[in-house]
Amino acid sequence: MLLQAAKFVGAGLSTMGLAGAGVGIGMVFASLVLGISRNPSMKDEMFRMAILGFALTEAIALFALMIVFLILFAV
């Protein structure tokens, strides 16, 4: 009973990584919009960097989600 409660608390705390990744993705694309508005000629280069930043930030979210599932369902 106590172990199950501890699993739920640990999984809930691990989901904070998902919120942080959401904020990070928002910051990546906000910076993209700001950069393109300042220098439209660099649009293609900035878009490639933004997609790379998005992928790396999303990877952190997937790692956090994987930890949540490991805490909940690992034997």
C-alpha positions as CSV (number, residue, x, y, z in Angstrom):
1,M,0.0,0.0,0.0
2,L,2.8,2.4,1.0
3,L,4.9,1.3,-2.0
4,Q,2.0,2.0,-4.4
5,A,1.5,5.5,-2.9
6,A,5.2,6.2,-3.2
7,K,5.1,5.1,-6.9
8,F,2.3,7.5,-7.6
9,V,4.0,10.4,-5.8
10,G,7.3,9.7,-7.7
11,A,5.5,9.5,-11.0
12,G,3.6,12.7,-10.4
13,L,6.9,14.5,-9.5
14,S,8.5,13.1,-12.6
15,T,5.9,14.7,-14.8
16,M,7.3,18.1,-14.0
17,G,9.8,17.4,-16.7
18,L,7.0,17.4,-19.2
19,A,5.9,20.9,-18.1
20,G,9.5,22.2,-18.4
21,A,9.7,20.8,-21.9
22,G,6.5,22.5,-22.9
23,V,7.9,25.8,-21.7
24,G,11.2,25.1,-23.5
25,I,9.4,24.4,-26.8
26,G,7.4,27.6,-26.4
27,M,10.6,29.5,-25.9
28,V,12.2,28.0,-29.0
29,F,9.4,29.0,-31.3
30,A,9.0,32.4,-29.6
31,S,12.7,33.1,-30.3
32,L,12.2,31.9,-33.9
33,V,9.4,34.4,-34.5
34,L,11.4,37.2,-32.9
35,G,14.5,36.3,-34.9
36,I,12.7,36.1,-38.2
37,S,11.0,39.5,-37.5
38,R,14.4,41.0,-36.9
39,N,16.2,39.4,-39.9
40,P,13.9,37.9,-42.5
41,S,16.7,37.0,-44.8
42,M,18.0,34.3,-42.3
43,K,14.6,32.6,-42.2
44,D,15.7,29.2,-43.5
45,E,18.8,29.0,-41.3
46,M,16.8,30.0,-38.2
47,F,14.0,27.5,-39.0
48,R,16.5,24.7,-39.2
49,M,18.0,25.6,-35.8
50,A,14.5,25.9,-34.3
51,I,13.6,22.4,-35.5
52,L,16.8,21.1,-34.0
53,G,16.0,22.9,-30.7
54,F,12.5,21.5,-30.8
55,A,13.7,18.0,-31.3
56,L,16.2,18.2,-28.5
57,T,13.7,19.7,-26.1
58,E,11.1,17.1,-27.1
59,A,13.6,14.4,-26.4
60,I,13.8,15.6,-22.8
61,A,10.0,15.3,-22.5
62,L,10.1,11.8,-23.9
63,F,12.8,10.8,-21.4
64,A,10.7,12.2,-18.5
65,L,7.7,10.3,-19.8
66,M,9.7,7.1,-20.0
67,I,10.8,7.5,-16.4
68,V,7.2,8.0,-15.4
69,F,6.2,4.7,-17.1
70,L,9.2,2.9,-15.6
71,I,8.2,4.1,-12.1
72,L,4.6,3.0,-12.5
73,F,4.9,-0.2,-14.4
74,A,8.4,-1.7,-13.7
75,V,8.3,-4.7,-11.4
